[in-house]
Amino acid sequence: MSEGLQLDKLHAVLVRVIGEARVPDDIDIDVPLAEDGLGLDSVELLHVVLACETEFGITFEPAQDLIGDGLKTVGTLADLIRRRAATPSRATLARALSR
């Protein structure tokens, strides 16, 4: 998936979860997801994470992905999605091994 298409899909997820009024059309990748940016609280951020898993067909690894700077900005979330999309999930690996 191209970076532009992925950012468009991420923008759509953000709009769906927190509303069009809070997400600018021309959102920049450096916009923080929480304070001084989109202002997501922890519950909204969880909803964004779950919506991204569904939208992009990925599974985040909480101990690796959901700590540190992975959820700091729109860009770091997009990078995290790209990395997860390139890495098969445990469920995918289990299905492949059971065949």
C-alpha positions in Angstrom: 0.0 0.0 0.0 1.4 3.4 -0.9 2.2 5.9 1.8 -0.4 8.4 0.5 -3.2 5.8 0.3 -2.3 4.6 3.8 -2.4 8.1 5.2 -5.8 8.7 3.5 -7.1 5.5 5.1 -5.7 6.5 8.5 -7.3 10.0 8.1 -10.6 8.2 7.5 -10.2 6.1 10.6 -9.5 9.1 12.7 -12.6 10.9 11.3 -14.8 7.9 12.0 -13.5 7.5 15.6 -13.3 11.1 16.8 -15.3 13.1 14.3 -14.7 15.3 11.3 -14.6 18.5 13.4 -11.5 17.4 15.2 -9.5 16.0 12.3 -8.3 18.6 9.7 -8.6 17.6 6.1 -4.9 18.5 5.5 -3.6 16.7 8.6 0.2 16.7 9.0 2.1 13.6 10.0 3.7 15.6 12.8 0.4 16.3 14.5 0.4 14.7 18.0 -2.4 12.2 18.7 -2.9 13.5 22.3 -2.1 16.8 23.9 -1.4 19.8 21.6 -2.7 17.9 18.6 -5.8 15.9 18.1 -6.4 15.7 21.9 -7.2 12.0 22.1 -7.7 10.7 25.5 -6.7 7.1 26.4 -10.2 5.7 25.5 -10.2 7.4 22.1 -6.7 6.3 21.4 -7.8 2.7 22.2 -10.7 3.1 19.8 -8.3 4.4 17.1 -5.9 1.4 17.6 -8.8 -1.1 17.4 -10.2 0.6 14.3 -6.7 0.6 12.7 -6.4 -3.2 13.3 -9.7 -3.7 11.5 -9.1 -1.2 8.7 -5.6 -2.4 7.9 -6.0 -6.1 8.7 -3.2 -6.0 11.3 -2.7 -6.9 14.9 -0.7 -4.7 17.2 1.6 -6.3 19.8 0.8 -4.3 22.9 4.2 -4.9 24.6 6.1 -3.7 21.5 3.8 -1.3 19.7 1.6 0.4 22.2 4.4 1.8 24.5 6.9 4.4 23.8 6.6 6.8 20.9 4.6 4.5 18.5 1.4 6.4 19.3 2.9 9.8 19.6 2.0 11.4 16.3 -0.1 10.6 13.1 3.2 9.8 11.4 4.5 7.4 14.1 1.1 5.6 14.0 1.4 5.4 10.2 4.9 3.9 10.5 3.7 1.4 13.1 0.9 0.3 10.8 3.3 -0.1 7.9 5.6 -2.3 10.0 2.7 -4.4 11.3 1.3 -4.8 7.7 4.7 -6.1 6.7 4.9 -8.6 9.6 2.5 -11.6 9.7 0.5 -11.8 12.9 0.6 -14.7 15.2 -2.9 -15.7 14.0 -1.8 -15.7 10.4 1.3 -17.8 11.2 -0.8 -20.3 13.2 -3.2 -20.7 10.2 -0.4 -21.2 7.8 1.2 -23.8 10.1 -2.0 -25.7 10.6 -2.5 -26.4 6.9 
